[in-house]
């Protein structure tokens, strides 16, 4: 199968331009495509995985992907999908965030020997001469057509409206496509469905200025089956940066996938063959839990490496019980098939034994562990029945944790159903 067939079968494609010409271009191969990534933070998050995985599949089919970090456009802010004005970032912050994005993208895409390119539009946007840009590029854009684009239309109808800086964003993104077309023969731009207007504008600019065809592909904006935005949880955003969301927490995010989303997420966020993924349709409930473990393992391995995925798998087995996955179940998966209890991947803190000999109020312990932000929040958690030590529910807000709570030189704290923290008991200091 070519890349279009793969992306379509795995659920990546919502819309595309010039289908026949696009297929001809792909079949001639190798093709060059790009996706832009906004450096609004130093880390990407789970909501960015659809475009990242699309580029990875594109490369695996022998094509050349370009990941374009928006170091220049990030200074403006994309109004697409936003109902209010974005906060403008400093050049220093944009540079810092761009460096973080480059590091993360390298885990999904191989940039060695120009197999893929990692570019930053700061290189050509920050030195543009305004009058020349308006004469050469701006004259090809119709304001009447621009304001009909969904990204602009929704903002024009909002209370804040659309400011002039953001209005320029479509021109700059179109210019990016033109530059990559000219410098790297890039003929495909991909992005979320909210980017359709910007992508089509770039295609039109190339046609007007170079009399050549180029193409666009958009992805569906992803929400879970219960209507939540992908990558958002009760505890906040699920980041790809291990210092923000630990590999164990990342693994747990995928373990908690709704049964209705397993097949779809397997197709989008792993490289497992579709022949194996299709078999989920006939799985019993117990097998669905095993499928979630495979999904969590594979996604964690891609984002954080095999070692961290193994740790997370065995840590979860140590807490929730051993999960032995038969070799016949998703045989292409690298998930461990043997048992091994460990919780090395759990978030941990070291507290000396003397503290527990004196006694430590449990609400303070949950604050120290970072499971709550304040003593008041910890007390509410206890009152609501959501605080546990070593699997035992704590119901008294005055409860004092002592050495009698220590098991195997540690305490396992739990907040709610899914958040864990391990306290390691160290030797007395001083």
N, C-alpha and C positions, 0 to 999 in steps of 0.2 A: 504493500500500500504506500502511496505517496503521502506527504505531510498533510495535505488537505483532507484526505480520507481518514487519516489517523485523528486529526483534530476534530473532525466532524463526528466520528464514531465515539470519541471519548467525551463529547459534550462541550467542547471549547467554543464552537462557532455559533454566533447568533445571526450575524449578517456579513455579507461580503459584496464587493463591487466587481463588475465585469467578469462574471463567473467563467465564461468560456475562455476569455483571454488570460485570466488568472491561472486556470488549469493548464493552458498551453505553456505559460511561462514556467510553472512548477515542473512540468514534465520535461522541459528542455534542460533544467537543472545545471549546476547547483544555483539555487535562488538566494537572494539576500533580503532580509527583512529587519525591521527595527521596532522596538517598543521603548517609549520614554518612561523614566521613573523620576518622580518628584522628590527632591531631597528635603522634604519638610521635617524629617526626623533622621537621626543617625542610624536608625534601624528600619527595615521593612517589617511588615507583619503578615499574618496569615491571609489577610484580605488581598495581599499582593501576589499570592502564589499562583493564581490562574495565569497571568501574563508571564511570570517567571518559568512555569512549567511548559507553557507554549513555546517559549524560546528554546528550552532544553529539548523538547521533542523536535523542533525545527532543526537543531544541530544534529540530533541522532539520526536524522534522515539524510545527512550529508550536505545540508545547506549551511550558510553562514549567517548566524544571528548577530545583531548589533543591539547592545543594551546602551541606551542613551540616558546618561544622568543629566537632569535638567539644572545644571549649575547656573545657567543664564536665565531660563524661564522661571526657575525657582525664585528669582528676585522679584518677579512680577506676581505670580500666583495664578493658578488655573481656576476660573470660576465654575468649571464643569462639575456638576453634582453638588454644588454648594449653594446654600440659601443665604449666606452672609459673607461679607468680605473677609478674605484670609488675612491673618496677621503677617505683615511683611517681615522677613528674616534679614539679618545682617549678612554681608558678604562673608564674614568670618564663620558664621554659623552654617551658611550654605556650604562652604568649603569643608567644614568639619563633618557635616552630614553626608556629603558626597563621598568622602573617604570611607565612611562606614558602609554605605551602599555598595561600593566597589568590592569590599571585602566579602560581603554576604553573597552577592551575585556569583562570585567565583566558586561558591560551594555547589551551585546548581549547573553552571555552564563552564565549559573548558575554554579558557582564553589563551592557552598556549599556542604558539606558532600561527597566530591569526585564524585559528579555527572559529573563533568568535571575536568580536571587537567590543571594547568597553570605551565609550567616548563620552565627552562632556560638552554640551552645547555652549558652555561659557567661552570656549575657544573661538567661536565665530560670532556670538551674539553681543558680547560686552564691548566690542570695538566697532560696532556698526555706526555708520554716520547717518544720522536721523533723516536729513533731507534726501540723501541718496536712496535710503531704504524706502521712503515714501514714494519717490519717483519710480524706482525700479520694481518694487514689490507691492506697495500699498495701492497703486493704481489698478491692480488686477482684482481688487476686492470690492464687492457691492455691499454697502451698508444695509440696503433693503434685504438682501439675502442673509447677511450675517445675523441680524436680529431675529430671524426666523429659526435659527439654530436653537435646539432645545436648551443647550447650556446657557445661552444668552437670554432666551425667552423667559426661563424660570426666574432668572435673576432680575430681569426688568419688571417682573410682576411682584417681586418681593419688596419688603419694607425698605431695605437698605439700597435697593437698586443695583446698578452696575456702574462701577467707576471707570474712568478712561484708561487707567493702567491695565485693568483686567480686559478691557475691550480689545487691547492690542494682542492678547494672548494667542488668538487664532492665527494672526499674521505671523507671529514668531514660530509657532508650531509648524505652520505650513512651510516657513522658510527652512526649518530644520529638515523637513522631508526633501526639499529641493536640494539642500547642501549635501545630504547623504546620497541622493540620487546622482548628483554630479561627481562626488568624490569617491563613492564606493559602489556605484551602480546598484544602489538599494531601490527596489521597486515595490516593496510591500511595507506598509505600516500596519501594526496591530495595536489594539487597545480595548478598553472597556466600552460598553455600549454608549456611555456618556461622552465618548470621544468621537462619535460618528461625524458630527459636524466639522470638527477640526481636521479629521482624516480626509474627508471629502474635499475640504478646502485646499489641502495640500496636493491632492491628486489633480485638482483643477489648476492650481498654480503651475505644476509641472507641465501639464498639457498646454497651457497658454504660453509659457516661456520656452519650453524645449520641444513642444509638439510630439511628446512621447507619452505612452501609457504607463500608469503606475496603479497600484491596487491597495485596497483596504480590507481588513478583516476585524470584526469586533467580537468581543466575548460578552456573554450575559453577565449582568451584575448579580453576584451570588448572594443568596440568602438561604438560611437553613429551612428545613421543612416546617419548623415552628415559627417562621417569619423573622428570625433574628438576623442581623447583619453578620456576615461571615467574619470571624476573627474577634468578635466581641463577646465577653463573658461577664458574669456578675462581678468578677474581680478585676476587670479591665481588659485592655488589648492584649492579644497573644502575639508577642514579638518573635522574630527570627533570631534576635540577639540573645545568646545564652545568659548574658548578665542581666537581662530584663525579664526574660521568661526562661527558667531553667529547662534543660532537656527533659527532666522528669515531669515538670508542669506541662511542657509542650506535649509529651507523650499522653498525659492524662487528658489534655484537651481533646485529642483524637479518640481516646478510649470512650469518652462521653458522647460520641456522635449518636445522633438519633438513628434508630434502626432504618428509618425511611431514607436516610442520606448515605448509608454505607456504600452502596453500589456507585452512586454518583461521585462520591468523594474518592473512592478507589480509582475510578477512571481519570479523575482530574489531577489527583495529588500524588499518585504513585506511578511507577513505570511497569507495574505488573501487567502481563498480557491480558487483553480483553476476553480471551477465551476462558480464562480462569475467573475473571471478575463477573462474567455473565452467569456463572453457576450460583452466585449468591441468591438468585431468584428462588431457588428451591431449598434454601437452607432452613433448618429448624432454629428455634430460639437459641438453643445452646451453641449452635454453630455461628449464629450472628455475633455472639460475644467473642468467639474465636476470631471471626472476621474483623471485629473492631481491634483486637490485639494485633492482627496482621497490618491493618491500616495504620495504627498508632506506631508500630515498629518501623514500617517502611517510610512513613513521613518523617519520623525522627531521624532515621538513618540518613535520609537525603539532606536534611537541614543541619544535622549535628555530627554525623559520622557514625560508623558501626559501633564503636566502643561505647559511646553515650547511649545509643539505642539499646544495646545489650544491658547496660546498667539500669536504664529505665524499665526495661521489660522484667528483669529479675527483681528490682525494687518493688514493682507493682505485684509481682507474684508473692513476695515475702509478706506484703500487707494484706492483699485481697485473696490469697490462696494460689497455689500452683496452677499454671495454665499450660497444659501440655498440648501442643498443636501437632496433629498427625502430619506425617510427611506428605501424605496424599492431598492435604488441604493447602491450597495455594503453594504448590511445589516450587514455584519460581521465587518465592519469598525467602529471604535469608534469616527469618525469625528463628531464634534458638528452639530446638525441638526437645532439648533435655531439660531437666529441672536443676535449679541452682538458686537457693534462697540468699538474697542479699538486699540491703537497702542503701548501698553506697551512694546511690544517685539522689536520695532524698535531701531536701534542704536541711542543714544541720547547724547547731550551735554548740559551743563548748562551755560548760559551766562547772566550776570546781565543786567538789563534794561538800566542802564546808558550808556552802550556801544552803544545801538541803539539810545539813545537820542542824542549822539554825532554823530552817523553815522559810519557804518563799510563798507568799500569797499567789494562788493559781492565776488570778486575773493579771498579776504582774508578769508571771511566767509567759502567758500568751502574748503579752506586749513585747517582751524580750525576744520571743521567737519570731516576731513580725506577723503573727497570725491576726492580730488586731492592731489598730492604729493608736488606741488609747485605752486607759483603764476602764473608762465608761463603756466603750464598745465591748471590751472583754466581759464586763459584768452583764451586759445585755445578752451576749452570746451564751453565758452560763445560764441565765434566767430562762432563755428560750430553749435550753436543752441541747445546744449545739457544741458544747465543749467536752472533749474526751482526753483522758490520759491512759495510755496502754489499752485502749478499747473500752475503758470504763467511763460512763457519763458522769460529769461533775455537775451537781445541781446546787451546791452551796457556794455563793459568791465569796464567803469568808474562808473557803477551804484553803488549807496550807499544805503545799507540796513538801514532803520530807523524804528522807532516805527510804522509807517504806514503800514509796512509789517507784523506786528504781528497779528495773528489771534488765538483766544482762548489761549492767553498767550504762543504762540509757533510759530515757523516757520518750515515748512516742505520743506527740500531741496531735489532736485532730480538731479542726474547726469546721463545723458543718459536715457534709457528706464526703467532700473531696479534697480538702486542703490539709496537708500533713506537714509536720516539722519534727525532726528528731533532735533531742537534747542528749549530747554525749557528756558523761560525767568524767571530768578531769581530776587529777590529784589536787589535794589542798595546796594552795599557794601561800607563801609567806611563812 
